Amino acid sequence: MAFMKNFVWGTATSSFQIEGAAGEDGKGLSIWDTFCQEEGRTFDNHNGDTACDHYHRYPEDVAIMKEMGIKAYRFSLSWPRIFPDGIGEVNEAGIDFYSRLVDELLKNDIVPYITLFHWDYPNALHEKGAWLNPDSPKWFAEYAKVVVERFGDRVKHFMTFNEPQCVVGCAFEQTIHAPGFHLPDRERLLMVHHILLAHGMAVKVIRECGHRDIQVGFAPTGLMHFPADGKAENIEAARKAIFSVPEAPDNWGFSVSWWSDPVFFGAYPEDGLERFREVMPRIGQDDMKIISAPIDFYGQNIYNGAPIESDGQGGFRRCKRKAGYPMTNIHWPVTPESLYWGPRFLYERYQTPIYITENGMSAHDVVSLDGKVHDPNRIDFLNRYLLQLRKASEDGVDIRGYFEWSLMDNFEWSNGYSQRFGLVYVDYQTQQRIWKDSAYWYQNVIHTNGECL
């Protein structure tokens, strides 16, 4: 069987990871620009100044997508490219770049999906307190208003935040992402609340300022655990594992429910409220109503999870992974089951159409003596995961589309250019693009609507 008719086959990127042109045409500094200037923050002190030079080479990259058969392209906007100071005066050169990109996509019959925020926060607003500042939701809503006013005539799909878990967890718990310093629970919880308010305010602005046919969602992430076997008690244990707020002190920010329950239910999950009752931020009278503004779809970035079994007492425990378990180049476990059970559990809980907004792998990719890039591990990985996603669709989960991560190799945050996630190989010295074997494979998947899997 194939996926539903009109299934959206896409690919995804983010602005800082591919654009380059860090100081061109009036763009302001982002926190990642300044983070990369700090010695030892990124692999081999790599930075995003040039990245994949997509800012200048976007017609070539869109042509690649067109030839690959890509139906939709999920990309993020650089907030400081549009607002150099985060708020205030709009940089028309930044607007013009994204306008040209959107037009190029539409000319090639590729549907644009815009993500408003994929981590490159304006440095000028960081200096004003960033997400700890009570005005930060209004700053984001102002940015969203300009974006939808300028692009809403042509772009019909918007996402507010990409992986807000990482915005707080990677930066202020683990300190491996910009700006990279540790904050106590009380301040991180306040950040979460302000980001959720920013999401809700942006949804409202997009509804008010955009066209009627615009759809809006967001793209969180989280570990998508799965049952160790088909026993009912282990299925229920895996469900609880996904939606429980993690107890580890450096991991609660990656919770699925802490970020998604407020959006869909207008309330934080009870286990988290009990745990954080002494350090919860003050919640305004209308805050949860703002946060839970209805959205049209749920984007979810899914890479892996862990096998779960019942602890025999109504709870759950992780099963130890088998010795020699498969993993990717970035040392993430390979767990195709995550792309079945994750969407299934999410759809059962939130009853909202789902897009897989990221899924893919980093591999040991090299240009071989024949001048080609052979990546059988990636093909096998994607095939296994997509078979599980197709099974979820066949079992009644409303899955609307799949965005492979990523179109091309790029700047992988603190890992610099040491990790290659792309379907297209990028030579960072020459900026040459080379299709990997997986790109040709994905081309066929799209052409057959997944029947070739």
C-alpha positions in Angstrom: 0.0 0.0 0.0 1.0 3.6 -0.5 0.6 6.8 1.5 -2.5 8.9 1.1 -3.1 10.6 -2.2 -1.6 14.1 -2.2 0.9 13.1 0.6 3.4 15.9 1.0 6.9 14.7 0.2 9.4 17.3 1.2 12.8 18.2 2.6 13.9 20.7 5.2 16.7 23.1 6.1 17.2 26.0 8.5 18.5 29.5 7.8 21.7 29.6 9.9 22.7 26.2 8.8 22.8 26.9 5.1 22.5 30.5 4.2 25.9 32.0 5.0 26.1 35.7 4.0 26.4 36.4 7.7 27.2 40.1 7.4 25.6 40.9 4.0 22.8 43.2 3.0 22.1 44.6 6.5 21.6 41.3 8.4 22.0 41.7 12.1 24.0 39.4 14.4 22.3 36.3 15.8 23.3 34.5 19.0 24.8 31.8 16.8 27.0 34.4 15.1 28.5 35.4 18.4 28.5 31.9 19.9 30.7 30.7 17.0 33.2 33.5 17.8 33.9 32.0 21.2 36.9 29.7 21.2 36.0 26.0 21.5 32.2 26.3 21.3 31.9 24.5 18.0 33.8 21.6 16.4 37.2 22.9 15.2 35.8 26.4 15.7 33.6 26.2 12.7 31.1 29.0 12.0 28.2 29.7 9.7 29.7 32.7 7.9 29.5 31.0 4.6 27.9 27.6 5.3 26.4 26.3 2.1 26.2 29.8 0.5 22.5 29.2 -0.1 22.0 33.0 0.1 23.7 33.3 -3.3 23.1 29.8 -4.7 19.4 29.3 -3.9 18.3 29.0 -7.6 20.7 26.1 -8.0 19.4 24.5 -4.8 15.7 25.0 -5.9 16.6 23.4 -9.2 18.0 20.4 -7.4 14.7 20.1 -5.4 12.7 20.3 -8.6 14.7 17.6 -10.3 14.4 15.4 -7.2 10.7 15.7 -7.4 10.3 17.5 -4.0 6.7 18.6 -3.5 7.3 20.9 -0.5 10.3 22.7 1.1 10.4 23.5 4.8 12.8 26.3 5.5 13.3 28.9 8.3 13.7 32.6 8.2 16.5 34.4 9.9 14.9 36.8 12.3 17.9 39.1 12.4 18.0 39.2 8.6 14.5 40.6 8.6 14.9 42.7 11.9 18.6 43.4 12.4 17.8 44.6 15.9 15.1 42.0 16.5 12.4 44.7 16.6 12.0 48.2 15.0 13.1 48.8 11.5 12.6 46.1 8.8 15.6 45.2 6.6 14.1 45.3 3.1 17.1 43.4 1.7 16.3 40.5 3.9 12.6 40.5 2.9 13.6 40.6 -0.7 15.9 37.6 -0.4 13.1 35.4 1.1 10.6 36.9 -1.4 12.8 35.8 -4.3 13.2 32.3 -2.7 9.5 31.9 -2.3 8.9 33.0 -6.0 11.6 30.6 -7.2 10.0 27.7 -5.3 6.5 28.5 -6.6 7.8 28.8 -10.2 9.1 25.3 -9.8 5.9 23.9 -8.3 7.4 23.5 -4.8 5.1 24.5 -1.9 6.9 26.7 0.7 6.5 25.8 4.4 8.0 28.6 6.5 9.3 28.1 10.0 9.5 31.4 11.8 12.2 30.4 14.3 14.9 27.9 14.1 17.3 29.0 16.9 19.1 32.0 15.3 17.8 34.5 17.9 18.7 38.2 17.3 21.7 39.1 19.4 20.3 42.6 20.1 17.3 41.0 21.9 19.5 38.5 23.7 21.2 41.6 25.3 17.7 42.7 26.4 17.1 39.4 28.3 15.9 37.3 25.4 13.1 34.8 26.5 13.4 35.9 30.1 12.1 39.4 29.2 8.3 39.7 29.6 8.2 41.6 26.4 9.7 38.7 24.4 6.4 37.2 23.3 5.4 40.6 21.8 8.7 40.9 20.0 8.1 37.6 18.3 4.5 38.5 17.5 5.8 41.7 15.8 8.2 39.7 13.7 5.4 37.2 12.8 3.1 40.0 11.7 5.7 41.4 9.3 6.4 37.9 7.9 2.8 37.0 7.2 2.0 40.4 5.8 4.9 40.2 3.4 4.6 36.5 2.4 1.1 35.4 3.3 -0.2 36.1 -0.2 2.0 33.3 -1.5 2.9 31.1 1.5 0.0 29.1 3.0 1.9 27.0 5.6 3.6 28.5 8.6 5.3 27.0 11.7 6.1 29.1 14.7 8.9 27.3 16.5 11.3 24.5 15.6 12.2 22.2 18.5 11.5 24.6 21.4 12.8 21.8 23.6 16.3 22.5 22.2 15.9 26.3 22.5 15.8 25.8 26.3 17.3 22.4 26.8 20.4 22.4 24.6 21.2 26.1 25.4 20.4 26.5 29.1 20.4 22.9 30.5 23.2 21.2 28.5 24.9 24.5 27.4 26.0 23.1 24.0 23.9 25.5 22.0 24.0 29.3 21.8 24.1 31.2 24.0 25.3 28.3 26.1 25.1 28.9 29.8 23.2 27.2 32.6 20.1 28.6 34.2 18.2 27.2 37.2 14.7 25.6 36.8 12.9 28.7 37.8 14.3 30.8 34.9 14.1 28.0 32.4 10.4 27.5 33.3 9.8 31.2 32.7 11.5 30.9 29.3 9.3 28.1 28.4 6.2 30.0 29.3 7.3 33.1 27.4 8.1 30.9 24.3 4.7 29.3 24.5 3.1 32.7 24.8 5.1 33.9 21.8 3.8 30.8 19.9 0.2 31.6 20.8 0.5 35.3 20.0 2.1 34.5 16.6 -0.8 32.1 15.8 -3.3 34.9 16.5 -1.3 37.4 14.4 -1.0 34.9 11.5 -4.8 34.3 11.6 -5.6 38.0 11.7 -3.1 39.2 9.1 -3.0 36.3 6.7 -5.3 34.9 4.1 -8.2 32.6 5.1 -6.5 29.6 3.6 -3.3 29.9 5.7 -2.5 26.9 7.9 -0.4 27.2 11.0 1.3 24.8 13.3 4.6 24.2 15.2 7.4 21.6 15.1 8.5 20.3 18.5 10.6 17.3 19.1 11.2 14.6 21.8 12.2 11.0 22.2 9.5 8.8 20.6 9.7 5.7 22.8 8.2 2.4 21.7 7.0 -0.8 23.5 9.6 -3.6 23.9 7.0 -5.9 22.4 3.3 -6.1 21.6 2.0 -6.7 25.1 -0.8 -4.3 26.1 1.0 -3.4 29.4 4.2 -2.5 27.5 2.3 -0.4 24.9 0.7 1.6 27.8 4.1 1.9 29.4 5.6 3.4 26.3 2.8 5.9 26.0 3.4 7.0 29.6 7.2 7.3 28.9 6.6 9.7 26.0 4.2 12.0 27.8 5.7 12.0 31.3 7.9 14.9 32.2 11.5 13.5 32.5 12.8 13.4 36.0 16.4 13.9 35.2 17.4 17.4 36.2 19.2 18.1 32.9 16.5 16.6 30.7 13.0 17.9 31.6 13.2 20.7 29.0 12.9 18.0 26.3 9.5 16.9 27.5 6.8 16.3 24.9 3.9 17.0 27.1 5.4 20.1 28.9 5.5 21.9 25.5 2.5 20.3 23.7 -0.2 19.9 26.4 -0.5 23.7 26.9 -0.9 24.2 23.2 -3.7 21.6 22.8 -5.2 21.4 26.3 -4.5 24.9 27.7 -2.8 23.4 30.7 0.6 22.2 31.8 0.8 18.4 32.6 0.0 17.5 36.2 3.2 15.6 36.9 5.2 18.6 35.9 3.1 21.0 37.9 3.6 18.9 41.0 7.3 18.6 40.5 7.8 22.4 39.9 5.2 23.8 42.2 7.8 25.8 44.1 9.4 27.4 41.1 6.6 27.8 38.5 6.3 31.3 36.9 3.3 33.4 37.5 0.7 32.5 34.9 -1.5 35.4 33.8 -5.3 35.2 33.6 -5.4 34.9 29.8 -2.0 33.2 29.3 -3.3 29.6 28.7 -6.0 30.8 26.4 -3.4 32.6 24.3 -1.1 29.6 24.3 -3.9 27.2 23.2 -5.0 29.2 20.2 -6.1 26.4 17.8 -3.6 25.2 15.2 -4.1 23.3 12.0 -1.4 20.7 12.2 1.2 19.2 14.5 4.7 19.0 13.1 7.0 16.6 14.9 10.7 16.0 14.4 11.4 12.3 15.1 14.8 10.6 15.1 14.8 7.9 17.8 13.5 6.6 21.0 14.1 3.7 23.5 12.4 0.4 24.0 10.0 0.6 27.1 8.4 -2.1 29.2 6.1 -2.0 32.2 7.6 -1.9 35.6 4.7 -4.0 36.9 3.5 -1.2 39.1 1.7 1.0 36.6 4.8 2.8 35.5 7.5 2.2 33.0 11.2 1.5 32.6 13.7 1.7 29.7 15.0 -1.6 28.5 18.8 -1.8 28.1 19.8 -1.6 24.5 21.4 -4.7 23.1 25.2 -4.7 22.8 26.3 -3.5 19.3 23.0 -1.7 18.7 22.9 0.3 15.4 23.7 4.0 15.6 24.3 6.9 13.2 27.5 8.8 12.8 26.4 11.3 15.4 25.8 8.3 17.8 22.0 8.4 17.8 20.4 5.0 18.0 18.6 3.7 14.9 15.0 2.9 16.0 12.6 2.8 13.1 9.8 1.9 15.5 9.8 5.5 16.6 8.2 6.5 13.4 5.2 4.2 14.0 4.6 4.5 17.7 5.5 8.2 18.0 2.9 9.5 15.5 0.4 7.0 16.8 0.7 8.1 20.4 0.7 11.8 19.4 -2.4 11.5 17.3 -4.2 9.6 20.0 -3.5 12.3 22.5 -3.8 15.5 20.5 -6.2 14.5 17.6 -4.5 16.8 15.1 -3.1 16.0 11.6 0.6 15.3 11.7 3.5 16.2 9.6 6.9 14.6 10.2 8.9 17.8 10.0 12.3 16.2 10.4 13.7 12.7 10.1 17.0 11.6 8.7 20.5 10.5 9.7 24.1 11.6 9.7 26.4 9.2 7.9 30.1 8.8 7.0 29.7 10.3 3.6 32.7 10.7 1.3 33.2 11.3 -2.4 34.4 7.9 -3.8 37.0 7.3 -6.5 34.2 7.2 -9.0 33.2 10.8 -8.1 30.0 9.7 -6.5 28.7 9.6 -2.9 27.4 6.1 -1.9 25.4 6.1 1.3 23.6 2.7 1.6 23.3 3.2 5.3 21.1 6.3 4.8 18.9 4.5 2.2 18.4 1.6 4.6 17.7 4.0 7.5 15.1 6.0 5.6 13.5 2.9 4.1 13.1 1.3 7.5 11.6 4.4 9.1 9.3 5.2 6.2 7.9 1.6 6.3 7.0 2.3 9.9 5.4 5.6 9.0 3.4 4.0 6.3 2.1 1.4 8.7 1.0 4.2 11.1 -0.9 5.8 8.2 -2.5 2.5 7.3 -3.5 2.1 11.0 -5.5 5.3 10.9 -3.0 8.0 12.0 -3.7 11.2 10.0 -0.2 11.8 8.6 -0.2 14.5 5.9 3.5 14.7 5.0 7.2 13.9 5.5 10.1 16.3 5.4 13.4 14.5 5.2 16.3 16.2 7.1 18.1 17.5 5.2 18.2 18.6 1.7 22.0 19.1 1.8 24.9 18.8 4.2 25.2 21.9 6.4 26.4 23.5 9.6 25.4 21.1 12.3 25.4 23.6 15.2 28.0 22.8 17.8 29.2 19.9 15.6 30.2 22.3 12.9 30.7 20.6 9.5 31.7 17.3 11.1 28.3 15.7 10.5 26.6 15.2 7.1 22.8 14.8 7.2 22.1 15.8 3.6 20.7 14.0 0.6 23.1 16.2 -1.4 26.8 16.3 -0.6 28.3 19.8 -0.2 32.0 20.4 -0.8 32.5 23.3 1.6 35.7 24.5 -0.2 34.2 24.7 -3.7 30.4 24.7 -2.8 29.9 21.9 -5.3 26.7 20.0 -4.8 26.8 16.2 -5.5 23.7 14.0 -5.3 24.2 11.1 -3.0 22.7 7.7 -3.9 20.0 8.5 -1.3 18.9 11.5 -3.3 18.2 9.3 -6.3 16.5 6.8 -4.0 14.3 9.5 -2.5 13.4 10.8 -6.0 12.0 7.3 -6.7 10.1 7.2 -3.4 8.4 10.5 -4.2 7.7 9.4 -7.8 5.9 6.2 -6.5 4.3 7.8 -3.5 6.2 5.3 -1.3 5.1 2.2 -3.2 8.7 1.3 -3.9 9.5 0.9 -0.2 
